[in-house]
Amino acid sequence: TSEEITKRAARALEDGDNIMVGELMTENQRLLRKIGVSNKIIDRIINLCSGYGALGSKITGAGGGGCILVLTKQENRENFISKIRKEGLKYISVTLESKGLLY
């Protein structure tokens, strides 16, 4: 379920396990596809990202298009960006350098 994926992803984030986070993002995207939130264009872009070495990808927001979150290895980022640029895709590159808000 989506709830279980979220719990597992939180643990993976706490452990710094980006590979697991990516796998769980992709697993969540499969669930979103099943309930009709995704579309052929989003699925095509996610497949491209996977082929270009993404650890995981998923749609975000209300669904139906718009924005996809993609997780890559830091050392693969420039190569990944180069490839998606050639596809004409727009992107915002973000690096998470701190743990953010802790409680």
C-alpha positions, 0 to 999 in steps of 0.5 A: 500500500501507499502507506507502507511505501511511505513508512519504508521510505521514511526509514530509508531516508533516515538510514541514508539509503538512496537506492531504497528510496529510489526503488520505493519512489518507483514502486509508488509510481506503479501504484499511481499508474494503477489508479489512473493518476499517471498518463502515457507522457509521464510514463514515457519520461519516467522510463527515459529517466530510468534508462538514463540511470535514475534511482527512482522517479514518480509523479508529484502533485495532483497527477495528470501531468506537470511534475516528476521527482527524479532521484539520481546519484550525485556522481551521475547528475551531470550526465543525467541532466545532459541526457534529459536536456537532449530530450527537450525536458525541463528540470530543476536540479536540487541537492539536499545538503542537510537533514532539514527540520529535526524533531 
